[in-house]
Amino acid sequence: MILFNFKFFFKLVYLSLFKSKGTQARLTRKRVIFLLGSAAIFVPFQLMNGLFLLLDWVFFPGFRRVEVREPVFILGNPRTGSTHLLRVLARDEETFAVAKLWELVLAPSITQRKIVRGLGKLDRCFGNPFKRWIVAWEKQAFKEEGRYRRLRFEEHDEDELILLTIFSAIHLVFAFPFWEAFHRYIFFDSEVSPAEKRRFMAFYKRCMQRTLYVYGPTKHYLSKSPANCGRVGTLCETFPDARFVYTTRNPLSMFPSTMSLFAYQCNHFSDLLEPYPFGEYLLETTKHWYRYPLQKLAQSAHTYKVVKFKQLVQDLEQTVIDICTAFGLETSPEFGQALKEEVRKADAYTSRHKYSLEDMGITPDQIVAEYQDVFERFDFDTEGE
């Protein structure tokens, strides 16, 4: 059963067509082209994905019997190092099952993944001409994205993207910047109805089972999504044996970096009225995602680990070892070597993400005042990282 969120879809379409005047999503030429393109490409593509998901029940019915044992969820606000941590942990292929970007957005079904892998084998017989073209294309297409994070189809990525298939991913706020419409999904545990929670988690769990079916049913499913901060209570109820990693970062770096990212992403789909909009909404969202997850986890019996961004950057190897130890996971010699390789890459990495608090119209003192309890809780330096 495909649980497409028709109600939310038609709501965002209505807002885009009839309530966008004077907003960041007003109907400019860019906006109209995007909406027409969505109708012509995105919607039919997701319908096709839905068909292939249904075919899984015919061709690979065994995926329904795969048990999701002790999944690991990486939570935390955007720009806190969670994607980097996901990709490092994903190098332990004996322990974790993690979906790649192409699987999340292009081939969410087992059927599609089998077809793509079959075509990949055929491509290798001819010297990988198609793969070389894809690599060259994505280097150019994702060049600007590199300022924020490495984006490649073969990279592991946040599984929130698979929710685009049912029109429920938080990423839709970039394309449809009507923040009031997304409020209930940001505060998922308290504002979404029990019936919708069950439908949402039913689809999400099926997606997890599909990934485990492809990569190994005895492995631990590994997830990363900032939006899961608002769903942590629902995740705890759905997966009683789940483990959690919460990544956190000094708000003096997290908030402006997130502002910059959201402005950049939204600008793909709309002609923004100002360079850095949505400050108040991002403030409300990030405050909730700083406080709520750890509050909820502290009240549960679930194992969780807090990882500071500075700790992740300065001692990646020990941080990963500490996580595995806390969760009772053994690391193989092969992963030990891969981890050292990731440390070398991290040491050589220089961020190209540049932003200015002054350009955003905010001051360090304002950020410190807004997140005072966060600074105190995590002992963050009020002068910055």
matplotlib code that plots the C-alpha trace (Angstrom):
import matplotlib.pyplot as plt

x = [0.0, 1.4, 0.6, 1.0, 0.2, -2.5, -3.9, -0.5, 0.2, -3.0, -2.6, 0.9, -0.5, -3.3, -1.0, 1.4, -1.4, -3.7, -1.9, 1.6, 1.2, 3.7, 5.5, 8.9, 7.0, 5.2, 4.5, 7.5, 8.8, 11.2, 8.4, 6.0, 8.6, 9.3, 5.6, 5.0, 8.2, 7.0, 3.7, 5.4, 8.3, 8.2, 4.6, 4.8, 8.2, 6.8, 3.8, 6.3, 8.2, 5.0, 4.3, 7.7, 7.2, 4.0, 5.9, 8.2, 5.3, 5.0, 8.7, 10.4, 7.6, 10.3, 11.3, 8.2, 9.6, 12.9, 13.2, 14.5, 16.8, 18.5, 18.4, 20.7, 19.2, 21.5, 19.6, 20.6, 20.1, 21.3, 25.0, 26.1, 28.2, 25.5, 26.0, 29.7, 29.2, 26.6, 29.1, 31.9, 29.8, 28.5, 32.1, 31.5, 29.6, 29.6, 27.6, 25.4, 22.9, 22.7, 20.9, 22.8, 21.6, 20.6, 18.5, 16.8, 15.7, 15.8, 15.2, 13.4, 12.1, 14.0, 12.9, 14.4, 17.7, 18.0, 17.4, 19.9, 22.6, 21.9, 22.4, 25.6, 27.0, 26.2, 27.9, 31.1, 31.2, 31.8, 34.3, 31.8, 31.0, 27.7, 29.2, 32.0, 29.4, 27.4, 30.5, 31.4, 27.8, 27.4, 30.7, 29.4, 25.8, 26.6, 29.5, 27.8, 26.3, 29.9, 30.0, 27.6, 28.4, 29.7, 26.9, 27.3, 24.8, 27.1, 27.3, 25.3, 22.7, 19.9, 16.9, 14.5, 14.8, 13.0, 9.9, 9.6, 7.9, 4.9, 5.3, 6.2, 9.9, 10.8, 13.0, 9.8, 10.0, 12.8, 10.5, 7.3, 8.5, 5.1, 6.5, 3.2, 2.2, 5.3, 4.9, 3.1, 5.9, 8.6, 6.7, 5.7, 5.3, 2.9, 1.0, 0.5, -2.5, -2.0, -3.5, -1.1, 1.8, 1.0, 0.7, 3.9, 5.9, 4.4, 5.9, 9.2, 9.6, 8.9, 11.7, 14.0, 13.1, 13.8, 17.3, 18.0, 16.8, 19.2, 22.3, 21.8, 18.9, 21.1, 22.7, 21.7, 19.8, 21.6, 19.5, 20.3, 17.7, 17.4, 13.6, 13.7, 14.4, 10.7, 9.8, 12.0, 9.1, 7.4, 10.6, 11.1, 7.6, 8.0, 11.5, 11.9, 15.5, 16.6, 19.8, 20.4, 23.3, 22.5, 25.0, 25.2, 27.1, 27.6, 24.6, 27.0, 28.0, 24.9, 22.4, 24.0, 25.2, 21.7, 20.3, 22.8, 21.9, 18.1, 18.4, 20.6, 18.2, 15.1, 16.6, 16.6, 12.8, 11.8, 12.9, 13.4, 12.4, 15.4, 18.8, 18.2, 14.6, 12.9, 15.1, 12.2, 11.0, 14.5, 15.0, 11.8, 12.7, 16.3, 15.4, 12.9, 15.4, 18.1, 15.8, 13.2, 15.2, 17.4, 14.5, 12.5, 15.5, 16.3, 12.7, 13.1, 15.1, 16.8, 20.6, 21.9, 25.1, 25.7, 28.4, 29.6, 30.7, 34.0, 34.7, 33.8, 36.2, 39.1, 39.0, 36.9, 38.5, 37.9, 34.4, 33.4, 35.0, 33.1, 29.8, 30.4, 31.4, 28.4, 26.1, 28.0, 29.1, 32.3, 34.5, 36.3, 39.9, 38.7, 36.6, 39.5, 41.5, 38.6, 38.2, 41.9, 41.3, 38.3, 40.5, 43.1, 40.3, 38.8, 42.2, 42.8, 39.3, 38.7, 35.2, 34.1, 31.0, 31.2, 28.6, 28.4, 26.3, 26.3, 24.7, 22.0, 21.2, 21.9, 24.6, 26.5, 24.9, 21.4, 22.2, 23.7, 20.6, 18.2, 20.0, 21.2, 20.0, 21.8, 25.1, 24.7, 23.7, 26.5, 29.1, 29.5, 31.8, 29.9, 32.7, 32.2, 33.9]
y = [0.0, 3.4, 6.0, 9.1, 12.3, 13.7, 16.1, 17.8, 17.7, 19.5, 22.0, 23.0, 23.2, 25.5, 27.7, 28.0, 29.0, 31.1, 32.2, 33.0, 36.7, 38.8, 35.7, 34.2, 31.7, 34.4, 33.4, 34.8, 33.3, 31.0, 29.8, 29.1, 27.1, 25.1, 24.4, 23.3, 21.2, 19.5, 18.7, 17.3, 15.4, 15.1, 13.9, 11.2, 10.1, 9.5, 7.7, 5.4, 4.9, 4.0, 1.4, -0.2, -0.2, -2.2, -4.6, -5.4, -7.2, -9.4, -10.1, -9.8, -10.5, -11.8, -8.2, -7.9, -10.6, -8.8, -7.7, -4.2, -5.0, -2.3, 0.4, 3.4, 6.9, 9.9, 13.0, 16.7, 20.1, 20.7, 21.6, 19.7, 17.0, 14.4, 13.6, 13.2, 10.9, 8.8, 8.4, 7.4, 4.8, 3.5, 2.4, -0.4, -2.5, -5.6, -3.8, -1.2, -1.1, 2.4, 3.6, 5.6, 8.9, 7.2, 4.6, 7.2, 9.6, 7.5, 3.8, 3.4, 0.0, -3.3, -3.9, -0.7, -1.3, -4.8, -3.3, -0.5, -2.9, -5.2, -2.4, -1.4, -4.9, -4.5, -1.1, -2.6, -5.1, -2.2, -0.3, 1.8, 4.5, 5.4, 5.5, 7.8, 10.1, 10.2, 11.0, 13.9, 15.2, 15.2, 16.9, 19.8, 19.7, 19.5, 21.8, 24.6, 22.0, 21.2, 24.4, 22.7, 19.0, 16.4, 15.3, 12.2, 9.5, 6.8, 8.6, 7.5, 10.1, 10.9, 8.6, 11.5, 11.8, 8.5, 10.2, 12.3, 9.3, 9.8, 13.6, 13.8, 14.7, 17.9, 18.8, 19.9, 23.2, 24.3, 24.0, 25.1, 27.7, 27.9, 27.3, 27.3, 24.2, 22.3, 23.3, 20.0, 18.0, 19.9, 19.2, 15.7, 13.9, 16.5, 17.7, 14.8, 12.6, 9.0, 7.6, 9.7, 8.6, 5.0, 5.5, 7.4, 4.9, 2.0, 3.3, 4.3, 0.9, -0.8, 1.3, 0.2, -3.4, -2.9, -1.5, -4.4, -6.9, -5.5, -5.1, -7.9, -8.6, -9.2, -5.8, -2.7, -0.1, 3.3, 6.5, 10.2, 12.9, 16.2, 16.0, 12.9, 15.2, 16.0, 12.3, 10.8, 9.8, 8.1, 6.3, 5.1, 3.7, 2.0, 0.6, -0.3, -1.5, 1.5, 3.4, 7.1, 9.5, 13.1, 15.5, 19.1, 22.2, 25.7, 27.8, 30.6, 28.3, 26.2, 28.9, 31.1, 28.0, 26.7, 30.1, 30.1, 26.6, 27.2, 30.4, 28.7, 25.7, 27.8, 30.0, 27.0, 27.1, 30.7, 34.3, 35.2, 38.7, 38.9, 37.1, 35.3, 34.8, 32.4, 33.5, 33.3, 30.0, 28.5, 29.9, 28.1, 24.9, 24.6, 25.5, 22.6, 20.3, 21.2, 20.6, 18.0, 15.0, 14.7, 15.5, 12.6, 10.2, 10.9, 9.8, 6.6, 3.4, 3.8, 3.9, 7.2, 9.1, 12.8, 13.9, 17.5, 18.8, 20.0, 16.5, 15.0, 17.3, 17.1, 13.4, 11.5, 8.1, 8.1, 9.5, 6.7, 4.1, 5.6, 5.3, 1.7, 0.9, 2.6, 0.5, -2.8, -2.9, -4.7, -3.0, -5.1, -4.6, -3.6, -0.8, 0.2, 0.8, 2.6, 4.8, 5.8, 6.7, 8.8, 10.6, 11.4, 12.8, 14.9, 16.3, 17.4, 18.9, 22.6, 24.0, 26.3, 27.4, 31.2, 33.3, 36.6, 37.2, 40.9, 40.2, 38.1, 41.0, 39.2, 39.6, 37.0, 38.5, 37.9, 34.2, 33.8, 35.3, 33.2, 29.9, 30.7, 27.3, 25.5, 27.2, 26.3, 22.7, 21.8, 24.2, 26.0, 28.9, 32.2, 33.5, 30.7, 27.5]
z = [0.0, -1.0, 1.6, -0.6, 1.4, -1.0, 1.6, 2.1, -1.7, -2.5, 0.3, -1.0, -4.5, -3.3, -1.4, -4.4, -6.8, -4.7, -1.5, -2.7, -3.5, -1.6, -0.2, -0.9, -3.2, -5.3, -8.9, -10.7, -14.0, -12.1, -9.8, -12.6, -14.5, -11.3, -10.7, -14.3, -14.2, -11.0, -12.6, -15.7, -14.1, -10.3, -9.9, -12.7, -11.4, -7.9, -9.3, -11.1, -7.9, -6.2, -8.8, -8.3, -4.6, -5.2, -7.4, -4.5, -2.9, -6.0, -6.8, -3.4, -0.8, 1.6, 2.5, 4.7, 7.0, 7.5, 11.2, 11.9, 14.8, 16.9, 14.3, 14.8, 14.3, 14.0, 15.1, 15.4, 13.9, 10.4, 10.0, 13.1, 11.3, 11.2, 7.5, 7.9, 10.8, 8.8, 5.9, 8.2, 10.1, 6.7, 5.9, 8.3, 5.7, 7.9, 10.6, 8.9, 6.1, 4.6, 1.5, -1.1, -2.7, -6.0, -4.1, -2.0, -4.8, -7.9, -6.9, -3.5, -4.4, -4.3, -7.9, -9.2, -7.3, -8.8, -12.3, -11.8, -10.4, -13.4, -15.8, -13.9, -14.5, -18.2, -18.2, -16.7, -19.5, -21.9, -19.7, -17.6, -20.2, -18.6, -15.1, -16.3, -17.9, -14.6, -12.6, -14.9, -14.9, -11.2, -10.6, -12.7, -11.5, -7.8, -7.9, -5.9, -3.5, -2.5, -0.4, 2.0, 1.7, -0.8, -3.0, -5.2, -6.3, -4.8, -1.4, 1.5, 2.4, 4.8, 4.4, 4.8, 1.1, 0.5, 2.0, -1.2, -2.6, -0.4, -0.4, 3.3, 3.4, 5.3, 2.3, 0.5, 2.5, 0.2, -2.8, -1.0, 1.6, 3.4, 6.9, 8.6, 6.6, 7.8, 11.5, 12.4, 10.8, 12.7, 15.9, 14.7, 18.0, 19.5, 16.5, 14.1, 14.7, 15.9, 12.7, 10.5, 12.7, 12.1, 8.3, 8.2, 10.3, 8.4, 5.2, 6.8, 8.3, 5.0, 3.4, 6.2, 5.5, 1.8, 2.5, 4.9, 2.3, -0.2, 2.0, 4.6, 6.9, 9.9, 9.8, 11.7, 9.8, 10.0, 9.5, 9.6, 9.4, 11.3, 11.0, 13.2, 16.1, 16.1, 15.7, 18.3, 20.6, 17.7, 16.8, 20.3, 20.4, 17.0, 17.6, 21.3, 20.8, 18.7, 19.6, 19.0, 18.3, 18.9, 17.2, 18.5, 17.6, 18.9, 17.8, 16.8, 13.9, 13.5, 13.1, 10.4, 8.6, 8.5, 7.4, 4.6, 3.5, 3.6, 1.6, -1.0, -1.4, -1.5, -4.2, -6.5, -6.7, -5.9, -6.3, -2.7, -1.5, 0.7, 0.8, 4.1, 4.9, 7.4, 10.4, 12.9, 11.7, 11.7, 15.2, 16.4, 14.7, 15.8, 19.4, 19.5, 17.9, 20.4, 23.4, 22.6, 21.5, 24.6, 26.8, 25.3, 25.2, 28.9, 29.7, 27.7, 28.3, 24.9, 24.6, 23.2, 22.7, 22.5, 20.0, 19.8, 16.4, 17.8, 19.2, 15.8, 14.0, 16.4, 17.1, 14.6, 15.2, 18.9, 18.6, 16.3, 18.5, 21.5, 19.7, 18.7, 22.3, 23.8, 21.5, 22.0, 18.3, 17.4, 14.7, 12.2, 11.2, 7.7, 9.3, 11.4, 8.2, 6.6, 9.7, 9.5, 5.8, 6.8, 9.4, 6.7, 4.4, 7.2, 8.2, 4.5, 4.2, 4.0, 4.0, 1.2, 3.0, 3.7, 5.3, 7.3, 10.4, 9.4, 6.0, 7.8, 10.1, 13.3, 15.9, 18.1, 21.2, 19.8, 19.1, 22.6, 24.1, 22.1, 22.8, 26.4, 27.8, 24.9, 25.7, 29.3, 28.7, 26.3, 27.8, 24.4, 24.2, 23.8, 21.6, 19.0, 18.0]

ax = plt.figure().add_subplot(projection="3d")
ax.plot(x, y, z, "-o")
ax.set_aspect("equal")
plt.show()
